[in-house]
Amino acid sequence: MQKGINEAGKRYLALKQEWLSRAHGHIDGQGQFEFRGFHGSYEVEVVGASTKKVAKTFVVDQGVDPLVITINL
């Protein structure tokens, strides 16, 4: 996949992977899930008890704290 990528490109790809925010877990008793991340665009996939999947995209703007996203299953 990285055939032909020079050293600067490899460093860029490594840095990009390092800066990705990843989270997984379960909702709490109030139906909430919290995580900390950088500002930017996010994609979230939620799997309900019936294995129904819901996908949503959202943006965290710089200086917004906290951001609340509601996903209806």
Chimera marker file (.cmm) of the C-alpha trace (Angstrom):
<marker_set name="trace">
<marker id="1" x="0.000" y="0.000" z="0.000" r="1" g="1" b="0" radius="0.5"/>
<marker id="2" x="2.846" y="2.420" z="0.748" r="1" g="1" b="0" radius="0.5"/>
<marker id="3" x="4.901" y="1.537" z="-2.328" r="1" g="1" b="0" radius="0.5"/>
<marker id="4" x="6.537" y="4.633" z="-3.743" r="1" g="1" b="0" radius="0.5"/>
<marker id="5" x="6.034" y="6.811" z="-0.653" r="1" g="1" b="0" radius="0.5"/>
<marker id="6" x="9.142" y="8.759" z="0.323" r="1" g="1" b="0" radius="0.5"/>
<marker id="7" x="10.424" y="9.234" z="3.879" r="1" g="1" b="0" radius="0.5"/>
<marker id="8" x="8.535" y="12.518" z="4.409" r="1" g="1" b="0" radius="0.5"/>
<marker id="9" x="5.322" y="10.834" z="3.287" r="1" g="1" b="0" radius="0.5"/>
<marker id="10" x="5.900" y="7.944" z="5.692" r="1" g="1" b="0" radius="0.5"/>
<marker id="11" x="6.437" y="10.375" z="8.573" r="1" g="1" b="0" radius="0.5"/>
<marker id="12" x="3.252" y="12.250" z="7.628" r="1" g="1" b="0" radius="0.5"/>
<marker id="13" x="1.205" y="9.029" z="7.572" r="1" g="1" b="0" radius="0.5"/>
<marker id="14" x="2.645" y="7.949" z="10.938" r="1" g="1" b="0" radius="0.5"/>
<marker id="15" x="1.807" y="11.332" z="12.485" r="1" g="1" b="0" radius="0.5"/>
<marker id="16" x="-1.709" y="11.221" z="11.062" r="1" g="1" b="0" radius="0.5"/>
<marker id="17" x="-2.265" y="7.789" z="12.651" r="1" g="1" b="0" radius="0.5"/>
<marker id="18" x="-0.875" y="9.060" z="15.968" r="1" g="1" b="0" radius="0.5"/>
<marker id="19" x="-3.316" y="11.984" z="15.999" r="1" g="1" b="0" radius="0.5"/>
<marker id="20" x="-6.439" y="9.945" z="15.232" r="1" g="1" b="0" radius="0.5"/>
<marker id="21" x="-8.962" y="9.783" z="18.066" r="1" g="1" b="0" radius="0.5"/>
<marker id="22" x="-10.426" y="6.338" z="18.575" r="1" g="1" b="0" radius="0.5"/>
<marker id="23" x="-12.894" y="5.281" z="21.215" r="1" g="1" b="0" radius="0.5"/>
<marker id="24" x="-15.109" y="2.298" z="21.854" r="1" g="1" b="0" radius="0.5"/>
<marker id="25" x="-17.224" y="1.259" z="24.791" r="1" g="1" b="0" radius="0.5"/>
<marker id="26" x="-20.718" y="1.007" z="26.192" r="1" g="1" b="0" radius="0.5"/>
<marker id="27" x="-23.283" y="3.583" z="27.237" r="1" g="1" b="0" radius="0.5"/>
<marker id="28" x="-23.774" y="4.305" z="30.932" r="1" g="1" b="0" radius="0.5"/>
<marker id="29" x="-26.993" y="4.144" z="32.971" r="1" g="1" b="0" radius="0.5"/>
<marker id="30" x="-28.147" y="7.467" z="31.499" r="1" g="1" b="0" radius="0.5"/>
<marker id="31" x="-27.601" y="6.244" z="27.930" r="1" g="1" b="0" radius="0.5"/>
<marker id="32" x="-24.463" y="8.357" z="27.462" r="1" g="1" b="0" radius="0.5"/>
<marker id="33" x="-20.977" y="7.627" z="26.178" r="1" g="1" b="0" radius="0.5"/>
<marker id="34" x="-18.162" y="10.132" z="26.686" r="1" g="1" b="0" radius="0.5"/>
<marker id="35" x="-14.751" y="10.462" z="25.085" r="1" g="1" b="0" radius="0.5"/>
<marker id="36" x="-12.075" y="13.107" z="24.655" r="1" g="1" b="0" radius="0.5"/>
<marker id="37" x="-10.875" y="14.013" z="21.189" r="1" g="1" b="0" radius="0.5"/>
<marker id="38" x="-9.286" y="16.705" z="19.083" r="1" g="1" b="0" radius="0.5"/>
<marker id="39" x="-11.276" y="19.251" z="17.104" r="1" g="1" b="0" radius="0.5"/>
<marker id="40" x="-12.101" y="18.050" z="13.604" r="1" g="1" b="0" radius="0.5"/>
<marker id="41" x="-14.473" y="15.713" z="11.782" r="1" g="1" b="0" radius="0.5"/>
<marker id="42" x="-15.637" y="12.446" z="13.323" r="1" g="1" b="0" radius="0.5"/>
<marker id="43" x="-17.563" y="9.416" z="12.148" r="1" g="1" b="0" radius="0.5"/>
<marker id="44" x="-19.384" y="7.335" z="14.741" r="1" g="1" b="0" radius="0.5"/>
<marker id="45" x="-21.124" y="3.994" z="14.392" r="1" g="1" b="0" radius="0.5"/>
<marker id="46" x="-23.533" y="2.874" z="17.101" r="1" g="1" b="0" radius="0.5"/>
<marker id="47" x="-24.784" y="-0.691" z="17.358" r="1" g="1" b="0" radius="0.5"/>
<marker id="48" x="-28.034" y="-1.128" z="19.269" r="1" g="1" b="0" radius="0.5"/>
<marker id="49" x="-29.202" y="-4.163" z="21.244" r="1" g="1" b="0" radius="0.5"/>
<marker id="50" x="-30.963" y="-5.515" z="18.153" r="1" g="1" b="0" radius="0.5"/>
<marker id="51" x="-27.624" y="-5.197" z="16.260" r="1" g="1" b="0" radius="0.5"/>
<marker id="52" x="-29.112" y="-2.282" z="14.305" r="1" g="1" b="0" radius="0.5"/>
<marker id="53" x="-26.270" y="0.016" z="13.204" r="1" g="1" b="0" radius="0.5"/>
<marker id="54" x="-26.597" y="3.778" z="13.004" r="1" g="1" b="0" radius="0.5"/>
<marker id="55" x="-23.811" y="5.899" z="11.510" r="1" g="1" b="0" radius="0.5"/>
<marker id="56" x="-23.404" y="9.622" z="12.051" r="1" g="1" b="0" radius="0.5"/>
<marker id="57" x="-20.821" y="12.247" z="11.132" r="1" g="1" b="0" radius="0.5"/>
<marker id="58" x="-20.176" y="15.322" z="13.272" r="1" g="1" b="0" radius="0.5"/>
<marker id="59" x="-17.636" y="18.130" z="13.645" r="1" g="1" b="0" radius="0.5"/>
<marker id="60" x="-15.962" y="19.277" z="16.846" r="1" g="1" b="0" radius="0.5"/>
<marker id="61" x="-15.068" y="22.953" z="16.484" r="1" g="1" b="0" radius="0.5"/>
<marker id="62" x="-12.078" y="24.397" z="18.295" r="1" g="1" b="0" radius="0.5"/>
<marker id="63" x="-13.049" y="25.864" z="21.658" r="1" g="1" b="0" radius="0.5"/>
<marker id="64" x="-16.344" y="23.965" z="21.962" r="1" g="1" b="0" radius="0.5"/>
<marker id="65" x="-16.488" y="22.162" z="25.313" r="1" g="1" b="0" radius="0.5"/>
<marker id="66" x="-18.405" y="19.915" z="25.805" r="1" g="1" b="0" radius="0.5"/>
<marker id="67" x="-20.143" y="18.936" z="22.582" r="1" g="1" b="0" radius="0.5"/>
<marker id="68" x="-23.251" y="16.780" z="22.949" r="1" g="1" b="0" radius="0.5"/>
<marker id="69" x="-24.391" y="14.599" z="20.052" r="1" g="1" b="0" radius="0.5"/>
<marker id="70" x="-27.751" y="12.797" z="20.198" r="1" g="1" b="0" radius="0.5"/>
<marker id="71" x="-28.226" y="9.588" z="18.228" r="1" g="1" b="0" radius="0.5"/>
<marker id="72" x="-31.672" y="8.003" z="18.114" r="1" g="1" b="0" radius="0.5"/>
<marker id="73" x="-31.722" y="4.251" z="17.602" r="1" g="1" b="0" radius="0.5"/>
<link id1="1" id2="2" r="1" g="1" b="0" radius="0.2"/>
<link id1="2" id2="3" r="1" g="1" b="0" radius="0.2"/>
<link id1="3" id2="4" r="1" g="1" b="0" radius="0.2"/>
<link id1="4" id2="5" r="1" g="1" b="0" radius="0.2"/>
<link id1="5" id2="6" r="1" g="1" b="0" radius="0.2"/>
<link id1="6" id2="7" r="1" g="1" b="0" radius="0.2"/>
<link id1="7" id2="8" r="1" g="1" b="0" radius="0.2"/>
<link id1="8" id2="9" r="1" g="1" b="0" radius="0.2"/>
<link id1="9" id2="10" r="1" g="1" b="0" radius="0.2"/>
<link id1="10" id2="11" r="1" g="1" b="0" radius="0.2"/>
<link id1="11" id2="12" r="1" g="1" b="0" radius="0.2"/>
<link id1="12" id2="13" r="1" g="1" b="0" radius="0.2"/>
<link id1="13" id2="14" r="1" g="1" b="0" radius="0.2"/>
<link id1="14" id2="15" r="1" g="1" b="0" radius="0.2"/>
<link id1="15" id2="16" r="1" g="1" b="0" radius="0.2"/>
<link id1="16" id2="17" r="1" g="1" b="0" radius="0.2"/>
<link id1="17" id2="18" r="1" g="1" b="0" radius="0.2"/>
<link id1="18" id2="19" r="1" g="1" b="0" radius="0.2"/>
<link id1="19" id2="20" r="1" g="1" b="0" radius="0.2"/>
<link id1="20" id2="21" r="1" g="1" b="0" radius="0.2"/>
<link id1="21" id2="22" r="1" g="1" b="0" radius="0.2"/>
<link id1="22" id2="23" r="1" g="1" b="0" radius="0.2"/>
<link id1="23" id2="24" r="1" g="1" b="0" radius="0.2"/>
<link id1="24" id2="25" r="1" g="1" b="0" radius="0.2"/>
<link id1="25" id2="26" r="1" g="1" b="0" radius="0.2"/>
<link id1="26" id2="27" r="1" g="1" b="0" radius="0.2"/>
<link id1="27" id2="28" r="1" g="1" b="0" radius="0.2"/>
<link id1="28" id2="29" r="1" g="1" b="0" radius="0.2"/>
<link id1="29" id2="30" r="1" g="1" b="0" radius="0.2"/>
<link id1="30" id2="31" r="1" g="1" b="0" radius="0.2"/>
<link id1="31" id2="32" r="1" g="1" b="0" radius="0.2"/>
<link id1="32" id2="33" r="1" g="1" b="0" radius="0.2"/>
<link id1="33" id2="34" r="1" g="1" b="0" radius="0.2"/>
<link id1="34" id2="35" r="1" g="1" b="0" radius="0.2"/>
<link id1="35" id2="36" r="1" g="1" b="0" radius="0.2"/>
<link id1="36" id2="37" r="1" g="1" b="0" radius="0.2"/>
<link id1="37" id2="38" r="1" g="1" b="0" radius="0.2"/>
<link id1="38" id2="39" r="1" g="1" b="0" radius="0.2"/>
<link id1="39" id2="40" r="1" g="1" b="0" radius="0.2"/>
<link id1="40" id2="41" r="1" g="1" b="0" radius="0.2"/>
<link id1="41" id2="42" r="1" g="1" b="0" radius="0.2"/>
<link id1="42" id2="43" r="1" g="1" b="0" radius="0.2"/>
<link id1="43" id2="44" r="1" g="1" b="0" radius="0.2"/>
<link id1="44" id2="45" r="1" g="1" b="0" radius="0.2"/>
<link id1="45" id2="46" r="1" g="1" b="0" radius="0.2"/>
<link id1="46" id2="47" r="1" g="1" b="0" radius="0.2"/>
<link id1="47" id2="48" r="1" g="1" b="0" radius="0.2"/>
<link id1="48" id2="49" r="1" g="1" b="0" radius="0.2"/>
<link id1="49" id2="50" r="1" g="1" b="0" radius="0.2"/>
<link id1="50" id2="51" r="1" g="1" b="0" radius="0.2"/>
<link id1="51" id2="52" r="1" g="1" b="0" radius="0.2"/>
<link id1="52" id2="53" r="1" g="1" b="0" radius="0.2"/>
<link id1="53" id2="54" r="1" g="1" b="0" radius="0.2"/>
<link id1="54" id2="55" r="1" g="1" b="0" radius="0.2"/>
<link id1="55" id2="56" r="1" g="1" b="0" radius="0.2"/>
<link id1="56" id2="57" r="1" g="1" b="0" radius="0.2"/>
<link id1="57" id2="58" r="1" g="1" b="0" radius="0.2"/>
<link id1="58" id2="59" r="1" g="1" b="0" radius="0.2"/>
<link id1="59" id2="60" r="1" g="1" b="0" radius="0.2"/>
<link id1="60" id2="61" r="1" g="1" b="0" radius="0.2"/>
<link id1="61" id2="62" r="1" g="1" b="0" radius="0.2"/>
<link id1="62" id2="63" r="1" g="1" b="0" radius="0.2"/>
<link id1="63" id2="64" r="1" g="1" b="0" radius="0.2"/>
<link id1="64" id2="65" r="1" g="1" b="0" radius="0.2"/>
<link id1="65" id2="66" r="1" g="1" b="0" radius="0.2"/>
<link id1="66" id2="67" r="1" g="1" b="0" radius="0.2"/>
<link id1="67" id2="68" r="1" g="1" b="0" radius="0.2"/>
<link id1="68" id2="69" r="1" g="1" b="0" radius="0.2"/>
<link id1="69" id2="70" r="1" g="1" b="0" radius="0.2"/>
<link id1="70" id2="71" r="1" g="1" b="0" radius="0.2"/>
<link id1="71" id2="72" r="1" g="1" b="0" radius="0.2"/>
<link id1="72" id2="73" r="1" g="1" b="0" radius="0.2"/>
</marker_set>
